[in-house]
Every structure is written in structure tokens, then in C-alpha cells.
Amino acid sequence: MIIKKLALVIFILLAVSFKDRPPKSHTEIIIKPSSKLTIHGVTNITNFACEFNTVTLKDKISISYKGTNKHAVFENAILVLDNKEFDCGRKIINKDFNGLLKTEDYPQIAIHLKEITRSETQPQKTVAHVDFVIAGVTKPYQIPIKISRDHSLKINGRIRLNIRDFGLENPKKVLGLIKIEDVVTVNFNLDLDVL
């Protein structure tokens, strides 16, 4: 399974990259089961949330990057999420969610971490530059993130994605009476161990 390249790796790399290190660094991380990654959507009737099973992300992830504590560039930092590991709370919603994502043809979502930048004037402002690959379509995004350290490294953020940008069709249910809005929100609260 491609879970070894976990999509969460991308976000973990963000936090690790801000240490003052040599021009090219390598490290390993583990995504803890307490991490959360959820896709939220809205229909004309109700809201829904599909949570990724982060327990499946238990392998160590190797990370390579170059840069400083203000700017880091990543190589092959890819987080791969198996679509079927998202749980939307009910089997019928899971089926619709996987249909929307074209899971039979494209079983995974990939997130490629390209770089991270931190504002020189406002150090709390950090941005991750990522490529999302959904249903075979790649789109670049900039995600504002928060990085904190306690007993572990914590990375939090949120991004809104338009499903039409990825060529996905908005499913209509019950003779077209129930419609999903085109924009979904991806929330992530990652809890990482840096080895």
C-alpha cells in the first residue's frame, strides 16, 4: 500500500524544515494516531464530514529538504491518502464520496509538499506550497499553517477546494433534490514525532 508515502508527510515536513540546518537535511517522522484529517462538505439539506483513518499512517516517513528557518524546498515529499480510508459516517455516504472521487479509477489522493515559507515580519505566518492530485488532476495551492511544539510537533491548517477544479461532477441525489456544493474544506491537525 502506498500509505508509506502518506500525504500527511507533506505537512509534517513543514514543521521540521524550520530548524536551522545545513543546506540539505534528512529526517524521519511518524504521524501519531491522534492526528486528524477531515473533508467537510455541505448539501442543500445538511453538512457532512469524512474523516481519514490516521491509524493507518504508522510507518516512519523519510524526508529530504533544503533551506533555512524562513524558506525550505522539499524533494519527493508526497503524502498519499487511500480514498477508502475516509469514513463519512454512513456506508451510503462513503459510497457516494468514493464515487465523487472516482475511486475505482483513482484510488488515492496525493499531496506533494513543494516548499514552506515563513514571513520575516510575522514569524507566526507560515505558508505551505503544495500540489493536490485528485482524480488524476494536479492543482497548486498555498495553505496557511500553524506550527507548534509541545511533546511533539503539531501542524494545523485548512484549505477550501473546488471539486470542479479536479474535473469532479457534483453528485445529485433523489431526482436532483439533494445537491452537494462545489467547495469542500480540508481540515488537518497533525501530531508528529520527529525522530
C-alpha positions as CSV (number, residue, x, y, z in Angstrom):
1,M,0.0,0.0,0.0
2,I,1.2,3.5,-0.7
3,I,0.5,4.6,2.8
4,K,4.3,4.6,3.3
5,K,4.3,7.9,1.3
6,L,1.5,9.3,3.4
7,A,0.0,12.6,2.4
8,L,0.5,13.8,5.9
9,V,4.2,13.6,5.2
10,I,3.9,16.8,3.4
11,F,2.6,18.7,6.3
12,I,5.0,17.1,8.8
13,L,7.9,18.2,6.6
14,L,6.7,21.8,7.1
15,A,7.4,21.9,10.7
16,V,10.7,20.0,10.5
17,S,12.0,22.4,7.9
18,F,12.1,25.4,10.1
19,K,15.1,24.4,12.2
20,D,18.4,26.0,11.3
21,R,20.0,23.1,9.5
22,P,22.6,22.5,6.8
23,P,21.6,23.3,3.2
24,K,20.2,19.7,2.7
25,S,18.7,17.7,5.6
26,H,17.2,14.4,6.1
27,T,14.9,13.3,8.9
28,E,12.2,10.8,9.7
29,I,8.7,11.4,11.2
30,I,5.9,9.4,12.5
31,I,2.3,10.6,12.2
32,K,0.6,9.8,15.5
33,P,-2.9,8.2,15.6
34,S,-4.1,11.3,17.5
35,S,-3.8,13.3,14.2
36,K,-7.0,14.4,12.4
37,L,-7.6,15.0,8.6
38,T,-11.2,15.7,7.7
39,I,-13.0,16.8,4.5
40,H,-16.1,18.8,5.2
41,G,-18.9,19.5,2.7
42,V,-22.3,21.0,2.5
43,T,-25.5,19.9,0.8
44,N,-28.7,21.9,0.4
45,I,-30.1,19.9,3.3
46,T,-27.2,19.2,5.7
47,N,-23.5,19.1,6.3
48,F,-21.2,16.1,6.1
49,A,-17.7,15.2,7.3
50,C,-15.4,12.5,6.0
51,E,-12.5,11.7,8.4
52,F,-9.3,9.9,7.3
53,N,-8.3,6.9,9.4
54,T,-4.9,8.2,10.5
55,V,-4.2,5.0,12.4
56,T,-3.2,3.5,9.0
57,L,-0.3,6.0,8.9
58,K,2.0,4.2,11.2
59,D,5.2,3.8,9.1
60,K,8.2,6.0,9.5
61,I,8.4,8.6,6.8
62,S,11.8,9.8,5.4
63,I,12.0,13.4,4.5
64,S,14.6,15.4,2.5
65,Y,14.7,19.2,2.2
66,K,16.9,22.2,1.6
67,G,16.7,25.6,3.1
68,T,16.6,27.8,6.2
69,N,14.2,28.5,9.0
70,K,12.4,31.0,6.7
71,H,12.2,29.0,3.5
72,A,12.5,25.3,2.7
73,V,12.2,23.4,-0.5
74,F,11.2,19.7,-0.4
75,E,12.1,16.8,-2.6
76,N,9.7,13.9,-3.1
77,A,7.7,14.9,-0.1
78,I,4.5,13.1,-1.0
79,L,1.5,12.2,1.2
80,V,-0.7,9.6,-0.3
81,L,-4.2,9.0,1.1
82,D,-6.2,5.9,0.3
83,N,-9.7,7.2,-0.6
84,K,-11.3,4.2,1.1
85,E,-9.7,5.2,4.4
86,F,-12.1,8.1,4.6
87,D,-15.2,7.5,6.8
88,C,-18.2,9.8,6.2
89,G,-20.3,8.2,9.0
90,R,-22.6,6.0,6.9
91,K,-22.0,3.4,4.2
92,I,-24.2,5.2,1.6
93,I,-22.3,8.4,2.1
94,N,-18.9,6.6,1.9
95,K,-20.1,5.1,-1.4
96,D,-21.2,8.5,-2.7
97,F,-17.9,10.0,-1.6
98,N,-15.8,7.4,-3.3
99,G,-18.0,7.8,-6.4
100,L,-17.4,11.5,-6.4
101,L,-13.6,11.0,-6.1
102,K,-13.7,8.3,-8.9
103,T,-12.0,5.9,-6.5
104,E,-12.3,2.9,-8.9
105,D,-10.0,4.7,-11.4
106,Y,-8.1,6.9,-9.0
107,P,-7.9,5.2,-5.6
108,Q,-5.8,7.8,-3.8
109,I,-5.4,11.5,-3.2
110,A,-1.8,12.7,-3.3
111,I,-0.4,15.9,-1.7
112,H,3.0,17.0,-2.8
113,L,4.8,19.4,-0.5
114,K,6.9,21.7,-2.6
115,E,8.0,24.4,-0.2
116,I,7.3,26.2,3.0
117,T,7.8,29.9,3.6
118,R,7.7,31.9,6.8
119,S,7.1,35.7,7.0
120,E,10.1,37.6,8.2
121,T,8.0,40.3,9.8
122,Q,5.3,38.0,11.2
123,P,7.0,34.6,12.1
124,Q,3.7,33.1,13.1
125,K,2.6,33.4,9.4
126,T,3.7,30.2,7.6
127,V,2.6,29.0,4.2
128,A,2.9,25.6,2.7
129,H,3.0,25.4,-1.1
130,V,1.5,22.1,-2.2
131,D,0.1,20.3,-5.2
132,F,-3.1,18.3,-4.7
133,V,-3.6,15.4,-7.1
134,I,-7.2,14.3,-7.1
135,A,-8.8,12.0,-9.8
136,G,-5.6,12.4,-11.9
137,V,-5.7,16.2,-11.9
138,T,-3.0,18.3,-10.3
139,K,-3.6,21.8,-8.8
140,P,-1.3,24.0,-6.8
141,Y,-2.4,25.6,-3.6
142,Q,-0.9,27.8,-0.8
143,I,-2.1,26.8,2.7
144,P,-1.7,29.0,5.7
145,I,-0.5,26.7,8.6
146,K,0.3,26.9,12.3
147,I,3.3,25.0,13.7
148,S,3.8,24.5,17.4
149,R,5.9,22.2,19.6
150,D,4.9,20.6,22.8
151,H,5.9,17.0,23.4
152,S,5.5,16.5,19.7
153,L,5.3,18.7,16.6
154,K,1.8,19.9,15.8
155,I,0.7,21.3,12.3
156,N,-2.7,22.7,11.8
157,G,-4.4,24.2,8.8
158,R,-7.4,24.4,6.5
159,I,-7.9,24.8,2.7
160,R,-11.0,25.1,0.6
161,L,-11.0,23.2,-2.6
162,N,-13.5,23.4,-5.5
163,I,-14.3,19.9,-6.7
164,R,-14.8,21.2,-10.3
165,D,-11.2,22.2,-10.5
166,F,-10.4,18.5,-10.5
167,G,-13.0,17.6,-13.1
168,L,-15.3,16.1,-10.5
169,E,-19.0,16.1,-11.0
170,N,-21.3,17.3,-8.3
171,P,-23.5,14.3,-7.5
172,K,-27.2,14.9,-7.3
173,K,-29.4,12.6,-5.2
174,V,-33.1,11.8,-5.0
175,L,-34.1,13.1,-8.5
176,G,-31.7,16.1,-8.2
177,L,-33.3,17.4,-5.0
178,I,-30.2,16.9,-2.8
179,K,-27.1,18.7,-4.2
180,I,-23.6,18.9,-2.8
181,E,-21.9,22.3,-3.0
182,D,-18.8,22.5,-5.2
183,V,-16.5,23.7,-2.4
184,V,-15.2,21.4,0.3
185,T,-13.0,22.2,3.2
186,V,-10.0,20.1,4.2
187,N,-9.0,20.5,7.9
188,F,-5.9,18.9,9.3
189,N,-4.5,18.7,12.8
190,L,-1.3,16.7,12.6
191,D,0.5,15.4,15.7
192,L,4.0,14.3,14.7
193,D,7.0,12.6,16.2
194,V,10.3,13.8,14.7
195,L,12.9,11.1,15.1
